[in-house]
Amino acid sequence: MMDFLKRTWVQIRLDALAHNFRQIRRQVGPGCRIMAVVKADGYGHGDQQVSQVFQEEGADWFAVSNIEEAMHLRQGGIVKPILILGFTPADQAAQLCASRISQTVFSLDYARALSSQAAKAGVEVDCHIKLDTGMSRLGFLCDPAHFDRSMEEITETVALPGLACTGVFTHFACADEANEDSDRFTFEQFQRFQQGVAALEKKGVRFVLHHCCNSAATMRFPQMHLDMVRPGVILYGRNPTPDCAGLMDLIPAMDLKSTVAMVKQVGAGAQVSYGRTYTAPAGTVLATVPIGYADGYRRTHSNKAHMAVRGSLAPVVGTVCMDQLMLDVTRIPGVQPGDIVTVFGRDGGCCVPIEDLAQDEKSIHYEVMCLIGKRVPRVYLAQKGEKGEKNERAL
């Protein structure tokens, strides 16, 4: 077992990542490609490490947000195609080509700028055309008022020198919401995408790859899988929303852990932490835990959240500090310095759902994972050996 600093750390099960990928492969079948979305440092899990797992499991493509993330994957030994979903300055055309990175093209103006820089560098950049079918973010607008103009602009785009437009895609706004109105909108987006592809084919514009499905659509709408799907959060074992729960056999890969630094009994009426927001009753035993908002554990959890210690839940009391917080462990016998604290995840039969933290933050579990601080080491657990013993490595 490899040693690591047991202050606060993230545990990531590599076998869970592999399991989740295989469940997606089973869902889409062998004829559909899988583009693993590993942006935002692999949703906080570590982009190079998770991408190695997905590459070994047979991922066909990877998706990132920007060129820095793409280059980090290349530096980490990822050789499969990579698509940048967001903006890249046009003057990076030579770097995109040299590193075999594909770029999303979302407007004629951007296409012209990228083409100009590609021509200047004497290179050709692989591109995927983004259709805006209702997300109103990036992409050529495909609503009825802009449809014809966008088809003309895309036709002009694919003819520009220095661009090899091999893919076309869109993004769904509410595929994770299982209700009549949201489903209607998702099908409307898909119809607009198909209409756009058909209109372009009539103009002689054809693409090798067509992709629409995010995690939720991969789970819920098999008729929309097309050539490739783009799973994100389900790779990491999390359902996009409760509406998607039970649709696939997923294993959460990430637990957030800390440790007990100090245990003390305080007197009746003792006031706890900044702002004195908690007053202790008689006999209160406090455990100080070295995690705070600088680690990504938000102040909104003050006097609301729970953590697991010795298989039991302990409430967070007082205001969460930058680097520390306090738990009330009065009802948990034997707590002592060095005990492991589960911030979210499993501690034996006790579970602290990440969704509860997200609810406290009025947010979503995606954000909770992504905002875990960089000073928190990621510890990777893999099942190896005939007896299935765990090996650990920390980064």
LUMVEX-136793 format. One record per residue (C-alpha): residue number from 1; chain; x, y, z. Coordinates in steps of 0.001 Angstrom, whole numbers, plus 500000, padded with zeros to 6 digits. Example, Ala and Ser with C-alpha at 12.3 -4.5 7.8 and 13.67 -1.06 7.14 Angstrom:
% residues 2
<rec resi="1" chain="A" px="512300" py="495500" pz="507800"/>
<rec resi="2" chain="A" px="513670" py="498940" pz="507140"/>
This chain:
% residues 395
<rec resi="1" chain="A" px="500000" py="500000" pz="500000"/>
<rec resi="2" chain="A" px="501414" py="503374" pz="499019"/>
<rec resi="3" chain="A" px="501541" py="506063" pz="501692"/>
<rec resi="4" chain="A" px="499860" py="509412" pz="501182"/>
<rec resi="5" chain="A" px="499151" py="512411" pz="503373"/>
<rec resi="6" chain="A" px="496075" py="511411" pz="505369"/>
<rec resi="7" chain="A" px="494700" py="514877" pz="505994"/>
<rec resi="8" chain="A" px="491913" py="515147" pz="503420"/>
<rec resi="9" chain="A" px="491859" py="513095" pz="500238"/>
<rec resi="10" chain="A" px="489662" py="511747" pz="497462"/>
<rec resi="11" chain="A" px="489465" py="507987" pz="496924"/>
<rec resi="12" chain="A" px="488736" py="506936" pz="493356"/>
<rec resi="13" chain="A" px="487994" py="503335" pz="492424"/>
<rec resi="14" chain="A" px="489447" py="502542" pz="489033"/>
<rec resi="15" chain="A" px="487474" py="499309" pz="488885"/>
<rec resi="16" chain="A" px="484250" py="501313" pz="489261"/>
<rec resi="17" chain="A" px="485241" py="503505" pz="486307"/>
<rec resi="18" chain="A" px="485886" py="500403" pz="484201"/>
<rec resi="19" chain="A" px="482563" py="498893" pz="485297"/>
<rec resi="20" chain="A" px="480653" py="502037" pz="484347"/>
<rec resi="21" chain="A" px="482303" py="502187" pz="480933"/>
<rec resi="22" chain="A" px="481327" py="498580" pz="480272"/>
<rec resi="23" chain="A" px="477727" py="499333" pz="481232"/>
<rec resi="24" chain="A" px="477675" py="502149" pz="478668"/>
<rec resi="25" chain="A" px="479158" py="499850" pz="476036"/>
<rec resi="26" chain="A" px="476434" py="497325" pz="476811"/>
<rec resi="27" chain="A" px="473801" py="500060" pz="476506"/>
<rec resi="28" chain="A" px="474914" py="501394" pz="473104"/>
<rec resi="29" chain="A" px="476154" py="498175" pz="471516"/>
<rec resi="30" chain="A" px="479314" py="497475" pz="469535"/>
<rec resi="31" chain="A" px="478326" py="499559" pz="466504"/>
<rec resi="32" chain="A" px="478204" py="502893" pz="468321"/>
<rec resi="33" chain="A" px="481344" py="504785" pz="469272"/>
<rec resi="34" chain="A" px="481848" py="506184" pz="472771"/>
<rec resi="35" chain="A" px="483333" py="509637" pz="473319"/>
<rec resi="36" chain="A" px="484318" py="509799" pz="476983"/>
<rec resi="37" chain="A" px="483812" py="513292" pz="478380"/>
<rec resi="38" chain="A" px="486741" py="514037" pz="480692"/>
<rec resi="39" chain="A" px="486637" py="517832" pz="480852"/>
<rec resi="40" chain="A" px="487095" py="519697" pz="484154"/>
<rec resi="41" chain="A" px="489888" py="517315" pz="485187"/>
<rec resi="42" chain="A" px="487680" py="514302" pz="484600"/>
<rec resi="43" chain="A" px="484839" py="515830" pz="486657"/>
<rec resi="44" chain="A" px="487318" py="516248" pz="489501"/>
<rec resi="45" chain="A" px="488581" py="512651" pz="489336"/>
<rec resi="46" chain="A" px="491863" py="513364" pz="487517"/>
<rec resi="47" chain="A" px="491685" py="513526" pz="483727"/>
<rec resi="48" chain="A" px="494847" py="511597" pz="482860"/>
<rec resi="49" chain="A" px="494129" py="508757" pz="485260"/>
<rec resi="50" chain="A" px="490483" py="508228" pz="484308"/>
<rec resi="51" chain="A" px="491265" py="508583" pz="480606"/>
<rec resi="52" chain="A" px="493840" py="505822" pz="480837"/>
<rec resi="53" chain="A" px="491145" py="503540" pz="482245"/>
<rec resi="54" chain="A" px="488654" py="504484" pz="479528"/>
<rec resi="55" chain="A" px="491267" py="504137" pz="476773"/>
<rec resi="56" chain="A" px="492137" py="500656" pz="478013"/>
<rec resi="57" chain="A" px="488428" py="499781" pz="478090"/>
<rec resi="58" chain="A" px="488026" py="500835" pz="474450"/>
<rec resi="59" chain="A" px="486935" py="504480" pz="474398"/>
<rec resi="60" chain="A" px="486910" py="505695" pz="470797"/>
<rec resi="61" chain="A" px="487139" py="509429" pz="471466"/>
<rec resi="62" chain="A" px="487645" py="511867" pz="474322"/>
<rec resi="63" chain="A" px="485957" py="515230" pz="474851"/>
<rec resi="64" chain="A" px="487406" py="518194" pz="476733"/>
<rec resi="65" chain="A" px="486545" py="521858" pz="477179"/>
<rec resi="66" chain="A" px="489705" py="523563" pz="475943"/>
<rec resi="67" chain="A" px="493122" py="523094" pz="474398"/>
<rec resi="68" chain="A" px="494925" py="523039" pz="477760"/>
<rec resi="69" chain="A" px="492861" py="520021" pz="478787"/>
<rec resi="70" chain="A" px="493479" py="518355" pz="475437"/>
<rec resi="71" chain="A" px="497238" py="518835" pz="475678"/>
<rec resi="72" chain="A" px="497208" py="517455" pz="479219"/>
<rec resi="73" chain="A" px="495626" py="514249" pz="477912"/>
<rec resi="74" chain="A" px="498255" py="513955" pz="475186"/>
<rec resi="75" chain="A" px="500992" py="514470" pz="477782"/>
<rec resi="76" chain="A" px="499392" py="511705" pz="479847"/>
<rec resi="77" chain="A" px="499620" py="509140" pz="477062"/>
<rec resi="78" chain="A" px="496144" py="509401" pz="475535"/>
<rec resi="79" chain="A" px="496420" py="508578" pz="471837"/>
<rec resi="80" chain="A" px="492750" py="508348" pz="470817"/>
<rec resi="81" chain="A" px="491050" py="511285" pz="469039"/>
<rec resi="82" chain="A" px="490155" py="514282" pz="471210"/>
<rec resi="83" chain="A" px="487412" py="516848" pz="470524"/>
<rec resi="84" chain="A" px="487471" py="520299" pz="472115"/>
<rec resi="85" chain="A" px="483845" py="521160" pz="472854"/>
<rec resi="86" chain="A" px="484461" py="524842" pz="473520"/>
<rec resi="87" chain="A" px="486400" py="527805" pz="472178"/>
<rec resi="88" chain="A" px="490034" py="527670" pz="471092"/>
<rec resi="89" chain="A" px="491799" py="530818" pz="469872"/>
<rec resi="90" chain="A" px="492194" py="530554" pz="466099"/>
<rec resi="91" chain="A" px="495940" py="531182" pz="466334"/>
<rec resi="92" chain="A" px="496265" py="527721" pz="467895"/>
<rec resi="93" chain="A" px="495472" py="526046" pz="464548"/>
<rec resi="94" chain="A" px="499018" py="524695" pz="464151"/>
<rec resi="95" chain="A" px="498971" py="523224" pz="467657"/>
<rec resi="96" chain="A" px="495589" py="521582" pz="467046"/>
<rec resi="97" chain="A" px="496934" py="519915" pz="463924"/>
<rec resi="98" chain="A" px="500278" py="518906" pz="465424"/>
<rec resi="99" chain="A" px="498597" py="517269" pz="468428"/>
<rec resi="100" chain="A" px="495807" py="515646" pz="466388"/>
<rec resi="101" chain="A" px="493108" py="517522" pz="468283"/>
<rec resi="102" chain="A" px="489698" py="518171" pz="466702"/>
<rec resi="103" chain="A" px="488002" py="521531" pz="467180"/>
<rec resi="104" chain="A" px="484329" py="522451" pz="467446"/>
<rec resi="105" chain="A" px="483291" py="525031" pz="464837"/>
<rec resi="106" chain="A" px="480219" py="526968" pz="465904"/>
<rec resi="107" chain="A" px="479953" py="530005" pz="463593"/>
<rec resi="108" chain="A" px="481056" py="531165" pz="460169"/>
<rec resi="109" chain="A" px="483127" py="533989" pz="461652"/>
<rec resi="110" chain="A" px="485048" py="531556" pz="463827"/>
<rec resi="111" chain="A" px="485448" py="529142" pz="460908"/>
<rec resi="112" chain="A" px="486947" py="531897" pz="458763"/>
<rec resi="113" chain="A" px="489394" py="532890" pz="461498"/>
<rec resi="114" chain="A" px="490456" py="529280" pz="462084"/>
<rec resi="115" chain="A" px="490786" py="528672" pz="458351"/>
<rec resi="116" chain="A" px="492943" py="531761" pz="457941"/>
<rec resi="117" chain="A" px="495311" py="530676" pz="460701"/>
<rec resi="118" chain="A" px="495416" py="527104" pz="459403"/>
<rec resi="119" chain="A" px="496292" py="528319" pz="455904"/>
<rec resi="120" chain="A" px="498952" py="530620" pz="457298"/>
<rec resi="121" chain="A" px="500526" py="527681" pz="459160"/>
<rec resi="122" chain="A" px="500109" py="525318" pz="456201"/>
<rec resi="123" chain="A" px="498059" py="522821" pz="458223"/>
<rec resi="124" chain="A" px="494609" py="521254" pz="458196"/>
<rec resi="125" chain="A" px="492482" py="521160" pz="461359"/>
<rec resi="126" chain="A" px="489932" py="518416" pz="461913"/>
<rec resi="127" chain="A" px="486602" py="519974" pz="462910"/>
<rec resi="128" chain="A" px="483141" py="519018" pz="464152"/>
<rec resi="129" chain="A" px="480297" py="521369" pz="463273"/>
<rec resi="130" chain="A" px="478085" py="522327" pz="466230"/>
<rec resi="131" chain="A" px="474361" py="522813" pz="465595"/>
<rec resi="132" chain="A" px="472405" py="524870" pz="468133"/>
<rec resi="133" chain="A" px="469094" py="523030" pz="468197"/>
<rec resi="134" chain="A" px="467731" py="524710" pz="471316"/>
<rec resi="135" chain="A" px="470464" py="524966" pz="473976"/>
<rec resi="136" chain="A" px="471194" py="528581" pz="472899"/>
<rec resi="137" chain="A" px="474851" py="528244" pz="473780"/>
<rec resi="138" chain="A" px="477369" py="527504" pz="471014"/>
<rec resi="139" chain="A" px="476439" py="526548" pz="467483"/>
<rec resi="140" chain="A" px="474787" py="527449" pz="464203"/>
<rec resi="141" chain="A" px="471149" py="528279" pz="465007"/>
<rec resi="142" chain="A" px="468699" py="525692" pz="463713"/>
<rec resi="143" chain="A" px="465386" py="527250" pz="464724"/>
<rec resi="144" chain="A" px="463009" py="528003" pz="461817"/>
<rec resi="145" chain="A" px="463945" py="531694" pz="461720"/>
<rec resi="146" chain="A" px="467664" py="531001" pz="461219"/>
<rec resi="147" chain="A" px="467692" py="527521" pz="459672"/>
<rec resi="148" chain="A" px="468254" py="528376" pz="455986"/>
<rec resi="149" chain="A" px="470923" py="530955" pz="456745"/>
<rec resi="150" chain="A" px="472777" py="528531" pz="459002"/>
<rec resi="151" chain="A" px="472727" py="525809" pz="456361"/>
<rec resi="152" chain="A" px="474289" py="528257" pz="453889"/>
<rec resi="153" chain="A" px="476930" py="529279" pz="456415"/>
<rec resi="154" chain="A" px="477808" py="525659" pz="457221"/>
<rec resi="155" chain="A" px="478108" py="524896" pz="453502"/>
<rec resi="156" chain="A" px="480519" py="527796" pz="453209"/>
<rec resi="157" chain="A" px="482377" py="526654" pz="456337"/>
<rec resi="158" chain="A" px="483101" py="523124" pz="455113"/>
<rec resi="159" chain="A" px="484520" py="524517" pz="451863"/>
<rec resi="160" chain="A" px="487071" py="526717" pz="453620"/>
<rec resi="161" chain="A" px="490742" py="525775" pz="453183"/>
<rec resi="162" chain="A" px="492553" py="524301" pz="456144"/>
<rec resi="163" chain="A" px="489429" py="522792" pz="457713"/>
<rec resi="164" chain="A" px="488448" py="519127" pz="457491"/>
<rec resi="165" chain="A" px="484875" py="519020" pz="458808"/>
<rec resi="166" chain="A" px="484377" py="515353" pz="459630"/>
<rec resi="167" chain="A" px="481726" py="515489" pz="462357"/>
<rec resi="168" chain="A" px="478465" py="517219" pz="463261"/>
<rec resi="169" chain="A" px="476782" py="517312" pz="466658"/>
<rec resi="170" chain="A" px="474382" py="519033" pz="469004"/>
<rec resi="171" chain="A" px="473737" py="519106" pz="472739"/>
<rec resi="172" chain="A" px="470490" py="518431" pz="474574"/>
<rec resi="173" chain="A" px="469227" py="520912" pz="477147"/>
<rec resi="174" chain="A" px="466878" py="518767" pz="479243"/>
<rec resi="175" chain="A" px="467266" py="515096" pz="478311"/>
<rec resi="176" chain="A" px="467753" py="514335" pz="482016"/>
<rec resi="177" chain="A" px="464249" py="515531" pz="482908"/>
<rec resi="178" chain="A" px="461678" py="512762" pz="482530"/>
<rec resi="179" chain="A" px="458516" py="514742" pz="482014"/>
<rec resi="180" chain="A" px="456286" py="515336" pz="479026"/>
<rec resi="181" chain="A" px="457377" py="518889" pz="478278"/>
<rec resi="182" chain="A" px="461117" py="518176" pz="478554"/>
<rec resi="183" chain="A" px="460843" py="515019" pz="476481"/>
<rec resi="184" chain="A" px="458943" py="516962" pz="473833"/>
<rec resi="185" chain="A" px="461764" py="519541" pz="473726"/>
<rec resi="186" chain="A" px="464448" py="516847" pz="473481"/>
<rec resi="187" chain="A" px="462653" py="515208" pz="470549"/>
<rec resi="188" chain="A" px="462279" py="518639" pz="468947"/>
<rec resi="189" chain="A" px="466033" py="519186" pz="469287"/>
<rec resi="190" chain="A" px="466728" py="515791" pz="467757"/>
<rec resi="191" chain="A" px="464337" py="516513" pz="464882"/>
<rec resi="192" chain="A" px="466058" py="519838" pz="464195"/>
<rec resi="193" chain="A" px="469405" py="518057" pz="464166"/>
<rec resi="194" chain="A" px="468161" py="515466" pz="461684"/>
<rec resi="195" chain="A" px="466629" py="518178" pz="459519"/>
<rec resi="196" chain="A" px="469931" py="520031" pz="459510"/>
<rec resi="197" chain="A" px="471886" py="516936" pz="458526"/>
<rec resi="198" chain="A" px="469380" py="516136" pz="455752"/>
<rec resi="199" chain="A" px="469458" py="519703" pz="454420"/>
<rec resi="200" chain="A" px="473254" py="519662" pz="454316"/>
<rec resi="201" chain="A" px="473304" py="516309" pz="452545"/>
<rec resi="202" chain="A" px="471084" py="517799" pz="449843"/>
<rec resi="203" chain="A" px="473790" py="520428" pz="449396"/>
<rec resi="204" chain="A" px="476410" py="517681" pz="449080"/>
<rec resi="205" chain="A" px="477767" py="518145" pz="452609"/>
<rec resi="206" chain="A" px="478280" py="514856" pz="454457"/>
<rec resi="207" chain="A" px="479955" py="513969" pz="457714"/>
<rec resi="208" chain="A" px="481617" py="510816" pz="459012"/>
<rec resi="209" chain="A" px="480351" py="511201" pz="462582"/>
<rec resi="210" chain="A" px="476981" py="512332" pz="463962"/>
<rec resi="211" chain="A" px="476516" py="512616" pz="467741"/>
<rec resi="212" chain="A" px="473863" py="514046" pz="470062"/>
<rec resi="213" chain="A" px="473605" py="512030" pz="473262"/>
<rec resi="214" chain="A" px="474924" py="513202" pz="476593"/>
<rec resi="215" chain="A" px="474721" py="510888" pz="479620"/>
<rec resi="216" chain="A" px="470960" py="511169" pz="480089"/>
<rec resi="217" chain="A" px="470132" py="510708" pz="476416"/>
<rec resi="218" chain="A" px="472511" py="507747" pz="476253"/>
<rec resi="219" chain="A" px="470446" py="506179" pz="479026"/>
<rec resi="220" chain="A" px="466965" py="507225" pz="477940"/>
<rec resi="221" chain="A" px="466863" py="507557" pz="474141"/>
<rec resi="222" chain="A" px="468579" py="504684" pz="472293"/>
<rec resi="223" chain="A" px="467047" py="505852" pz="469008"/>
<rec resi="224" chain="A" px="469286" py="508949" pz="469259"/>
<rec resi="225" chain="A" px="472618" py="507153" pz="469706"/>
<rec resi="226" chain="A" px="473572" py="507575" pz="466016"/>
<rec resi="227" chain="A" px="477311" py="507057" pz="465318"/>
<rec resi="228" chain="A" px="478601" py="508065" pz="468740"/>
<rec resi="229" chain="A" px="477475" py="509028" pz="472246"/>
<rec resi="230" chain="A" px="479131" py="511450" pz="474678"/>
<rec resi="231" chain="A" px="478691" py="510105" pz="478235"/>
<rec resi="232" chain="A" px="480015" py="512246" pz="481037"/>
<rec resi="233" chain="A" px="478747" py="511926" pz="484605"/>
<rec resi="234" chain="A" px="477634" py="508298" pz="484211"/>
<rec resi="235" chain="A" px="481252" py="507311" pz="483524"/>
<rec resi="236" chain="A" px="481928" py="508339" pz="487108"/>
<rec resi="237" chain="A" px="478997" py="506355" pz="488481"/>
<rec resi="238" chain="A" px="476522" py="509177" pz="489055"/>
<rec resi="239" chain="A" px="473037" py="509538" pz="487622"/>
<rec resi="240" chain="A" px="472483" py="512833" pz="485782"/>
<rec resi="241" chain="A" px="469311" py="513409" pz="487830"/>
<rec resi="242" chain="A" px="467059" py="511288" pz="490048"/>
<rec resi="243" chain="A" px="464839" py="510806" pz="486961"/>
<rec resi="244" chain="A" px="467598" py="508604" pz="485510"/>
<rec resi="245" chain="A" px="468129" py="506468" pz="488607"/>
<rec resi="246" chain="A" px="467957" py="502740" pz="487984"/>
<rec resi="247" chain="A" px="468326" py="502926" pz="484222"/>
<rec resi="248" chain="A" px="471901" py="501626" pz="484354"/>
<rec resi="249" chain="A" px="473976" py="499692" pz="486871"/>
<rec resi="250" chain="A" px="476416" py="502401" pz="487947"/>
<rec resi="251" chain="A" px="479014" py="502388" pz="490721"/>
<rec resi="252" chain="A" px="480119" py="505762" pz="492163"/>
<rec resi="253" chain="A" px="483869" py="505995" pz="491741"/>
<rec resi="254" chain="A" px="484626" py="508852" pz="494153"/>
<rec resi="255" chain="A" px="484529" py="509136" pz="497950"/>
<rec resi="256" chain="A" px="485799" py="512186" pz="499816"/>
<rec resi="257" chain="A" px="487647" py="511363" pz="503043"/>
<rec resi="258" chain="A" px="489247" py="513281" pz="505888"/>
<rec resi="259" chain="A" px="490458" py="512436" pz="509373"/>
<rec resi="260" chain="A" px="489878" py="513421" pz="512975"/>
<rec resi="261" chain="A" px="492572" py="515844" pz="514132"/>
<rec resi="262" chain="A" px="491378" py="516497" pz="517701"/>
<rec resi="263" chain="A" px="488631" py="515337" pz="520070"/>
<rec resi="264" chain="A" px="487502" py="517401" pz="523073"/>
<rec resi="265" chain="A" px="484537" py="517736" pz="525394"/>
<rec resi="266" chain="A" px="483283" py="521288" pz="525750"/>
<rec resi="267" chain="A" px="481204" py="522842" pz="528480"/>
<rec resi="268" chain="A" px="477502" py="523627" pz="528322"/>
<rec resi="269" chain="A" px="476964" py="526860" pz="526414"/>
<rec resi="270" chain="A" px="480259" py="526706" pz="524532"/>
<rec resi="271" chain="A" px="479922" py="528538" pz="521222"/>
<rec resi="272" chain="A" px="481473" py="526980" pz="518163"/>
<rec resi="273" chain="A" px="483434" py="528528" pz="515290"/>
<rec resi="274" chain="A" px="483189" py="531886" pz="513516"/>
<rec resi="275" chain="A" px="480075" py="533881" pz="514236"/>
<rec resi="276" chain="A" px="479189" py="531606" pz="517194"/>
<rec resi="277" chain="A" px="476441" py="530012" pz="515113"/>
<rec resi="278" chain="A" px="476195" py="526873" pz="517279"/>
<rec resi="279" chain="A" px="475861" py="526626" pz="521035"/>
<rec resi="280" chain="A" px="476790" py="523292" pz="522573"/>
<rec resi="281" chain="A" px="474615" py="521568" pz="525172"/>
<rec resi="282" chain="A" px="476136" py="519929" pz="528215"/>
<rec resi="283" chain="A" px="478394" py="516951" pz="527550"/>
<rec resi="284" chain="A" px="479082" py="517794" pz="523902"/>
<rec resi="285" chain="A" px="482081" py="516053" pz="522362"/>
<rec resi="286" chain="A" px="483556" py="517783" pz="519313"/>
<rec resi="287" chain="A" px="485869" py="516340" pz="516662"/>
<rec resi="288" chain="A" px="487893" py="518803" pz="514622"/>
<rec resi="289" chain="A" px="488290" py="517702" pz="511009"/>
<rec resi="290" chain="A" px="490907" py="519247" pz="508653"/>
<rec resi="291" chain="A" px="488669" py="520100" pz="505696"/>
<rec resi="292" chain="A" px="487143" py="523440" pz="504784"/>
<rec resi="293" chain="A" px="486026" py="525669" pz="501977"/>
<rec resi="294" chain="A" px="489569" py="525929" pz="500572"/>
<rec resi="295" chain="A" px="489265" py="522186" pz="499917"/>
<rec resi="296" chain="A" px="485908" py="522673" pz="498198"/>
<rec resi="297" chain="A" px="483681" py="521940" pz="501212"/>
<rec resi="298" chain="A" px="481347" py="524912" pz="501120"/>
<rec resi="299" chain="A" px="480334" py="527161" pz="504030"/>
<rec resi="300" chain="A" px="476714" py="526448" pz="503140"/>
<rec resi="301" chain="A" px="477127" py="523087" pz="504904"/>
<rec resi="302" chain="A" px="477530" py="524836" pz="508256"/>
<rec resi="303" chain="A" px="475061" py="523417" pz="510794"/>
<rec resi="304" chain="A" px="473373" py="521375" pz="508043"/>
<rec resi="305" chain="A" px="475468" py="518520" pz="506705"/>
<rec resi="306" chain="A" px="476616" py="515238" pz="508222"/>
<rec resi="307" chain="A" px="479769" py="513151" pz="507901"/>
<rec resi="308" chain="A" px="480339" py="509505" pz="508779"/>
<rec resi="309" chain="A" px="482700" py="508472" pz="511580"/>
<rec resi="310" chain="A" px="483044" py="504881" pz="512753"/>
<rec resi="311" chain="A" px="480023" py="503912" pz="510698"/>
<rec resi="312" chain="A" px="477681" py="506536" pz="512197"/>
<rec resi="313" chain="A" px="476543" py="509979" pz="511102"/>
<rec resi="314" chain="A" px="477854" py="513059" pz="512899"/>
<rec resi="315" chain="A" px="476457" py="516552" pz="512261"/>
<rec resi="316" chain="A" px="478635" py="519463" pz="511164"/>
<rec resi="317" chain="A" px="478305" py="522108" pz="513890"/>
<rec resi="318" chain="A" px="479356" py="525723" pz="513691"/>
<rec resi="319" chain="A" px="480618" py="527584" pz="510660"/>
<rec resi="320" chain="A" px="482824" py="525727" pz="508175"/>
<rec resi="321" chain="A" px="486247" py="527403" pz="508192"/>
<rec resi="322" chain="A" px="488775" py="527730" pz="505382"/>
<rec resi="323" chain="A" px="490695" py="524625" pz="506442"/>
<rec resi="324" chain="A" px="488765" py="522996" pz="509305"/>
<rec resi="325" chain="A" px="485332" py="522255" pz="510729"/>
<rec resi="326" chain="A" px="483795" py="520617" pz="513764"/>
<rec resi="327" chain="A" px="481584" py="517550" pz="514128"/>
<rec resi="328" chain="A" px="479400" py="516681" pz="517090"/>
<rec resi="329" chain="A" px="480465" py="513110" pz="517923"/>
<rec resi="330" chain="A" px="478814" py="512974" pz="521348"/>
<rec resi="331" chain="A" px="476691" py="509957" pz="520384"/>
<rec resi="332" chain="A" px="479526" py="508047" pz="518713"/>
<rec resi="333" chain="A" px="481642" py="506224" pz="521289"/>
<rec resi="334" chain="A" px="485393" py="505939" pz="521024"/>
<rec resi="335" chain="A" px="486118" py="508607" pz="518406"/>
<rec resi="336" chain="A" px="489799" py="509498" pz="518516"/>
<rec resi="337" chain="A" px="492398" py="511387" pz="516504"/>
<rec resi="338" chain="A" px="493322" py="509521" pz="513329"/>
<rec resi="339" chain="A" px="489845" py="508089" pz="512739"/>
<rec resi="340" chain="A" px="488794" py="508297" pz="509098"/>
<rec resi="341" chain="A" px="485900" py="510634" pz="508318"/>
<rec resi="342" chain="A" px="483741" py="510092" pz="505240"/>
<rec resi="343" chain="A" px="482688" py="513471" pz="503871"/>
<rec resi="344" chain="A" px="480649" py="511824" pz="501131"/>
<rec resi="345" chain="A" px="480534" py="508200" pz="500080"/>
<rec resi="346" chain="A" px="480345" py="504985" pz="502099"/>
<rec resi="347" chain="A" px="481670" py="504120" pz="505544"/>
<rec resi="348" chain="A" px="480694" py="500484" pz="506037"/>
<rec resi="349" chain="A" px="476915" py="500391" pz="506103"/>
<rec resi="350" chain="A" px="476650" py="504158" pz="506506"/>
<rec resi="351" chain="A" px="476325" py="506397" pz="503449"/>
<rec resi="352" chain="A" px="476671" py="510152" pz="503029"/>
<rec resi="353" chain="A" px="475125" py="510887" pz="499608"/>
<rec resi="354" chain="A" px="476869" py="513510" pz="497510"/>
<rec resi="355" chain="A" px="473386" py="514558" pz="496404"/>
<rec resi="356" chain="A" px="472654" py="515734" pz="499966"/>
<rec resi="357" chain="A" px="475644" py="518074" pz="499820"/>
<rec resi="358" chain="A" px="474490" py="519362" pz="496449"/>
<rec resi="359" chain="A" px="471041" py="520045" pz="497875"/>
<rec resi="360" chain="A" px="472578" py="522042" pz="500738"/>
<rec resi="361" chain="A" px="474466" py="524084" pz="498145"/>
<rec resi="362" chain="A" px="471359" py="524546" pz="495969"/>
<rec resi="363" chain="A" px="473473" py="522996" pz="493240"/>
<rec resi="364" chain="A" px="474129" py="519649" pz="491573"/>
<rec resi="365" chain="A" px="476556" py="516835" pz="492310"/>
<rec resi="366" chain="A" px="478560" py="517697" pz="489170"/>
<rec resi="367" chain="A" px="479589" py="520954" pz="490831"/>
<rec resi="368" chain="A" px="480410" py="519309" pz="494161"/>
<rec resi="369" chain="A" px="482874" py="516940" pz="492436"/>
<rec resi="370" chain="A" px="484405" py="519582" pz="490182"/>
<rec resi="371" chain="A" px="485033" py="522058" pz="493010"/>
<rec resi="372" chain="A" px="487064" py="519733" pz="495227"/>
<rec resi="373" chain="A" px="490291" py="521694" pz="495623"/>
<rec resi="374" chain="A" px="493561" py="520950" pz="493900"/>
<rec resi="375" chain="A" px="495334" py="520624" pz="497245"/>
<rec resi="376" chain="A" px="493226" py="517535" pz="497954"/>
<rec resi="377" chain="A" px="495186" py="514526" pz="496644"/>
<rec resi="378" chain="A" px="493432" py="511938" pz="494503"/>
<rec resi="379" chain="A" px="494138" py="508404" pz="495679"/>
<rec resi="380" chain="A" px="493463" py="505701" pz="493086"/>
<rec resi="381" chain="A" px="492285" py="502284" pz="494236"/>
<rec resi="382" chain="A" px="492511" py="499324" pz="491886"/>
<rec resi="383" chain="A" px="491490" py="495713" pz="492444"/>
<rec resi="384" chain="A" px="494493" py="493563" pz="491585"/>
<rec resi="385" chain="A" px="495732" py="490114" pz="492359"/>
<rec resi="386" chain="A" px="493986" py="486803" pz="492755"/>
<rec resi="387" chain="A" px="492614" py="487692" pz="496180"/>
<rec resi="388" chain="A" px="491383" py="491063" pz="494990"/>
<rec resi="389" chain="A" px="493548" py="493042" pz="497397"/>
<rec resi="390" chain="A" px="493468" py="496805" pz="496995"/>
<rec resi="391" chain="A" px="496485" py="498663" pz="495754"/>
<rec resi="392" chain="A" px="496665" py="502416" pz="496270"/>
<rec resi="393" chain="A" px="498556" py="505155" pz="494529"/>
<rec resi="394" chain="A" px="498314" py="508840" pz="495270"/>
<rec resi="395" chain="A" px="498621" py="511831" pz="492994"/>
